[in-house]
Amino acid sequence: GVDDYLSKPIDKAGLIVKIQRVLGRSEQIRNAMTERLDSAITQALACSAPDSNPHWDIAAFSRNTGRGGGDFVLHREQADQLQLVLADTMGHDDCAKFFSYAYAGYLRGFFNAQGDNTAPEKLLEQLSEAALQDQLFSRVTLTCCAVLMKPEGEISLACAAHPPALLITDSGVEPIDASGILPGLIPNTQYQAAALRLKQGERIAIYTDGLFDAASSPEGRQQLEKEILAELVATRRHPLKDALSRIESRFDQLVGTHPKDDVTLMLIEPLL
């Protein structure tokens, strides 16, 4: 338990050297523990899609500002349905990462506490109440998109101040109206879900606002949005993972691998 020792007689210079040595070792230990915890949290928040599902194909990619933290994805498979949540905690620093981890833990617990067929709008209502009442959650802003997928292309989704999901068809890209207010603003918040039945060749994109806001200027944002939307349409008949890879590559060409905002994009299509 001894870090160091001093031999009498003690002089000021020797004492200062010992103090600096002990403080330096303490700082090294603290940094090592912080890095280990930071790595564990980053790993837990890594964007992930279900490995396989008999009714749906899902592919995702993410980028962060270099600090990590803002976005997270959760999913839960049960019986013939798949629940998925994409959330974005405001901020791009270690604080945002901590709050993302806390919210992710809450939602995992909520998933486990609920029965089957939890509607997206009900999940967001529960999340909003938690954000309103909890002293921790009330200190941070979070947007969220909740999705419930069933067989035969049946899908419903609801958003809380989140960018609208995009329906991708041969006709182009159309925003899906399922918007709602930020979680935690007022008590008893209610959300409305949009329900669709996707056909063969149709897919949905859900994403965080960094997909377009990651550009460095307003003009760059317009160009980024235009080109990403064009890629979504151009790749609509490509296998999902190939389409995502092409969109990811184009995004990196336009923005770089460390954008100014965290980015997550998920493509979803039915296996019919």
N, C-alpha and C positions, 0 to 999 in steps of 0.2 A: 503493500500500500504506500510505499515511500516513493515520491517522484524525484527528490533530490535531497542533498543535505549540505550543511555549512559547517566548517571547522573553525573553532575559535583560535585566535581572535578574528572577528568579522570586520571586514572593511567595506566601505560603501560601494566601491567598484565591483567587488566580488559578489555582493548582495544583488546589485542590479543585474549582473550577468545571469545569476541563478534565477531571478524573477523572470527575466526575458526568456530563458530557456523553458521554464515551466509553462509560461503563458503560450509560447510558440507550440509546445507539444499539445496543450489543451486546444488550441485553435486548429491544429491538424486533425485531431480526433473529431472535433465538432464538424469540420468541413467534410471529413470522410463519412460521418453519419448522415449529414445533410444530403450529400451526393447519393448515398445509398437509398435514402427515403425518397428523394426526388426521382431517382431512376425507377423505383417501385411504383410511384404514383403515375409517372409518365407511361409505364408499361400497362398499368391498369386502365388508363384512359385511351390507349391506342385504338384507333378506328378499326373496328372489326365487323364483318358481316358473317352470317351463318355459313358454315362450311358447305352444307348441302341442305336442300329442302325438297320434298317431292312435288311441291306445287309452285315454287317460286325460285327464280334465279336472281341473285343480288351480287353486285360488285361495288366496291368503294375505294376511294383514295382520299388521302388527307395530306395537308402541308401545315406547318406552323411557323411562327415567327423566329424560331430558334430557341425560345424559352419553353414553348409547349404550353398546353393547358386549357385553352378556351373551349374547344369542342370535345364532345364525347358521344359515343353511340352505345346503346344497350339493346339487346334483343332477348326474347323469351319464346321458346317453342313449346307448344302443348297441344296434344291431340292433332287436329287438322288445321291449326291456325298458328300464325306467327305474329308476335307483337314486336314492334321496333320503335325506338325513341332516338331522335337526333336532337341534341341540345347544344347551345352556344352560350357560354358564360362570358359576359362582357369583360374585356381586359386581355392582355397578352403576357402577363408576368407570372411570378410564382404565386401571387395571391389568387389570380384567376384559376390557376391549376388547383390550388387547395379547395376553392369553392366548387369547382367542377367535380372533384373527387367526393366532396361532401354530398352534392346533389346526386351524383351517380349512386352513392351508397344508399341514399334515401329511396331512389327509384327502384333499386334492386330489392330492397325490403318491401316496397309497395307491390312489386310484381309477385313476390313470394307470398304476400298476405292475401292477395286477391284470388278469386276463382277464375275459371275459364271465361273467355269472351269479354274481357274488360274493354269497354268502348274507348276509343281515343279521347273523346271529349270528357269522359269521366276521369280518365287519368290526369288530364290537364287541370280539371277542377280540383282534384286532390292536391296536385302540385301547387296550384295557386294558393290554396288554404295554408299549406305548409310554408310557402314563401311569405305569406302575410303574418303568420303567427310566430314563426320561429325567429329568435333574435339573430341567429347566424344567417339564415337565408334572406331575411329582410334587408340585409346590408349589401346585397349584390343583385345585379340585373341579369336575368336569364331569359333566352327565347327557346322555344321548343316546338318540335314537330313530332306528333305521335301517330303511328300507323298500325292498323290491324289488317292482316292478310289472311284470306281463306281460300279454299279450293275454287277452281273454275274462274280464276281471274277476279274474284270479288275482293275489293279493297276499300277501306275507309280511312280517312285521315283528318286530323284537326291540328291547327297551329295556334301557338300563343306568341304573337308579335314576331313570328318567324317568317322568312321569305316563303312565298307560296310555292308549293310543289308544282312541277311542270309535267304536263301530259304531252308525250311525244308520239306523234302519228305521222302518216304519210302526208297529212295536210300541213304539218309544221309543229310548232311548240305553243301550247296554250296553258296559261297559269290556272291552277285549280283554286277556286274560291273556298277557302276554309280558314279564314283568318279570325283571330281573336286578340284580346288585349294582353299586355304583359302580365305574367303571373304575379300575384301578391299586391296588386294595386288597390283592390277593393274587396270586401268580403262577399262571399257567395257568387263569385264570378262563374258565368256559364259560357260554355263553348259549343259551337256547332260543327259537326263533322260533315265532310263531303264523301259520298259513297259512289263508287264506280265499279263497273265490270269491264276489265280490260279484254280486248280481243287479241287474236294472234297478230304479232307485229307491233303492238303498242307497248310502251313502257313509260315509267314515271321516273323523274329525277327529283330527289330531295337534296338540299344543300344548305350550308350556312352562308351568311352574307359575304364572307370573305371571298367566295367564288368570283364575285365581281368587284368588291371593294378593295381587293388586294392590289389593284393598280395604284400607281404612284401619283396620278393626276386625274381630274374629271374627264379629260379627253381620253386618257388611257383606260378609264373605267368603261366608257362608252364602247371603245374598240374591243376591250376584253369581253364585255357582255355580248356584243355582236358576233364575235368569232366563236365563243363557246356555244352560243345558241345555234350557230350554223353547224358546228361539229356535232351537236346533239341530233340535228336533223340528218346530216350527211351520213352518220353512222347508225341510223335507226334500224337498219337491216343487218348490221354486223353482229356477230356473237357478242354477248354483253361485255365480257372481259376485254375483248379486242376493241370494242367501242370505247370503253373506259380508258384503256391504255392510250388510245389515240387522243382523247380529250385531255388526259393528264399530260401527255407530251406537249400538246399545243399550249396548255396553261403554263407549263414551265418555260416554254420558249418566250411567252409574252411577259411573264412576271418574274421568273426565277424560282429556285427551290426554297427560298426563304422569303415569302411575301410579307407585306406589312400587316396582314391580318391572318388569323387562323382560317383554314379552308377545309371543308369536308364536302365531298360529293358522293352520292349513292345513286346507282341506277337499279331499278326494280322492274322485272317483267314476269308475267305468268308463264308457267310451263303447261301448255295446253295440248 
